[in-house]
Amino acid sequence: MNERILIVEGITDKKKINKVLKTPVEILCTHGTLGVERMEELILDHNLDHRPVFILVDEDDSGNKLRKQLTSELPHAAHIYVDKAFREVAATPEHELARALLSHHFQVKPVYLI
């Protein structure tokens, strides 16, 4: 199982991303920063050390803290960023989110690229 996996902070982020994606992708919600045990659980349960991992979190203090934490545990992960003007993934317009995902070769619904 070498499928890509996307890590986000919350359920609203996951719903917004699923709306934009053309093909399903496994999305993990962290619900904020993770304790050591929960982080290890995620890595083992989802085989994160051996899969292409993408991190898409809010552009705020808690998102930056989570990004830093995930980076130290998953140094091979690629980072996807939303414009700082929107701060939150859930507040990012669909077309902006689609562009960010497309830049990392995720298949997005064409309607969001217009």
ROBA-321452 format. One record per residue (C-alpha): residue in one letter; y, z, x. Coordinates in steps of 0.05 Angstrom, whole numbers, plus 5000, padded with zeros to 4 digits. Layout:
REM ROBA-321452
AYZX ...
***
This chain:
REM ROBA-321452
M500050005000 N506049755038 E510849674980 R518149844988 I520750494960 L527850684942 I530251404946 V536051614900 E539052284879 G538252304804 I535252014740 T541751664720 D541851304788 K534651094777 K536150834706 K542250444730 I538350124787 N532449944742 K537249594696 V539649144753 L532949014787 K529048384768 T522348644795 P520049364791 V520749794853 E518150504861 I524250964858 L523951694879 C529152194854 T530752774900 H535053164850 G539553364908 T537953604978 L530753774993 G527354375022 V522654275080 E516354355037 R518753874983 M520753365037 E513953405069 E510653335000 L514652704985 I513052395053 L505552535046 D504852394971 H508451724976 N506251525046 L513551455067 D512151425141 H508350775131 R512650415079 P519350065079 V524050615054 F531150495028 I536151045015 L541550964963 V545551594949 D552451774925 E558351714972 D560352444967 D558953085005 S552153224974 G550052494980 N552152485054 K548353135066 L542052845033 R542852185072 K543152575137 Q537052985118 L533052375098 T535152005162 S532452555206 E525752575169 L525251815158 P528751485217 H525850805198 A529250815130 A534650295115 H541150525082 I544350195023 Y551550405009 V555950364947 D563350274955 K566750944968 A571650784912 F566050894861 R563251514896 E557051554852 V551351054846 A551351174770 A558851004767 T558150364808 P558949734765 E552449344757 H554948734794 E556849164855 L550149514854 A546548844847 R550248574908 A548549194950 L541149144931 L540948394941 S543648485012 H537248875027 H532948324995 F531548674929 Q530648194871 V536248304820 K537448004752 P541847384760 V546347604703 Y549248144749 L551047654803 I556147264762 
***
